[in-house]
Amino acid sequence: MAPTSSAPFIAVVGGGPAGLLAAQRLAEAGHRVTVFEAQPTVGRKFLVAGHGGFNLTNAEPLPAFTQRYGARQTDFGRFLSHFTPTDLRQWLGSLGIDTFVGTSGRVFPVEAHKPAQVLRAWLQHLQTLGVQLRVRHRWLGFTPERALLLRDEASGQEFSVQPAATVLALGGASWAKTGSDGQWTSLLSSWGVALEPFAPSNCGAEVAWSEFFRTKVGRAPLKNIALECGGQTVRGELLLTDYGVEGTPVYALTPPLRAALQASEPARLYLNLKPDLTAEQLRHKLLAPATASPWPFTWKKPCAWARPSRRCCGSWPQLRRGPRRMRWRRCCSGCPFPSRGCGPWTKPFPRLEVWPGRKLMKI
């Protein structure tokens, strides 16, 4: 139901998921709401990100879910109590979007629902609530009277509006082509608003692979691995790329890696290729009676390693020489391996060390 003309007018700046959900809640509370978005359409990052898998949330229990927010878990635990992952799935169901929980615990729409369909259903619901969308309207800051200063990008005309309240849902600085360019920080700083600097989040690790490794492995997944950093362990699938590694485990460990970098301390990221085996079990398999098979197969058979995992170990020449028992000792002592950096961070990694069951990335 659309609000009455006498209802308070609320402006929402930013047409991403946060801005659209704020507009929905405000409209449901009876306010007149207008969303101002600088891009030609709303939800652009939502649509682009959805092509990579379109996971919407995680179905794990709330106490465990809040721990993903690190030092802010107390605050986000309070936020999530108002809109839990279960609430999100129920809300999507009310829009006609069915969801399911994948093997990783992440929540996805059923295959029939694409990102554009989910966004279209949401926008139709906002329309029934009377929410007005003004695309190609860029926020320029505030007037001396503290009204919102906007520019219609189609006509170039600047104008101001004086809402009863304003919600700023401006996004980060991670994807400029979708509108997340972070340029709004200067507008708030000019009004004396204290801001936390942008920091890397949900990013991969750049590794200076050897030419041998890049040629033999290329782009390949490492399945059922575990990553550890700062006492946190995350299991999942890692993707080897020509520039480094990507995947949910390394994304989830961005905060402890970032914290170590900010403290100018070495940041160690451990990759366990066989997390279901203890070190002793792995040692027993590797020291099993040798066979006449070529060296790579002496690793493959006892440990059931897939080709990318074998290449991780086989790309170090120190591990391909001498008796098997000596190879195990060399693996345990670690082998230097150069790397460049992690995600958008510019601080280089002096080296990366590797074990058959674990890799150590030093920053």
CORSUL-V12370 format. One record per helix or strand of 2 or more residues. SS is the DSSP state (alpha for helix, beta for strand). FROM is the first residue (numbers start at 1). TO is the last residue. Records with the same first field share a line. If there is no record, write none. Layout:
BEGIN
SS->FROM-TO, FROM-TO
END
This chain:
BEGIN
beta->9-13, 32-37, 55-58, 99-101, 106-109, 132-135, 137-142, 148-152, 158-161, 165-168, 205-206, 220-229, 232-240, 244-246, 268-272, 351-354, 358-362
alpha->17-28, 44-50, 62-82, 85-94, 115-128, 176-178, 185-189, 211-216, 248-252, 254-262, 279-286, 295-303, 307-314, 317-320, 324-333
END
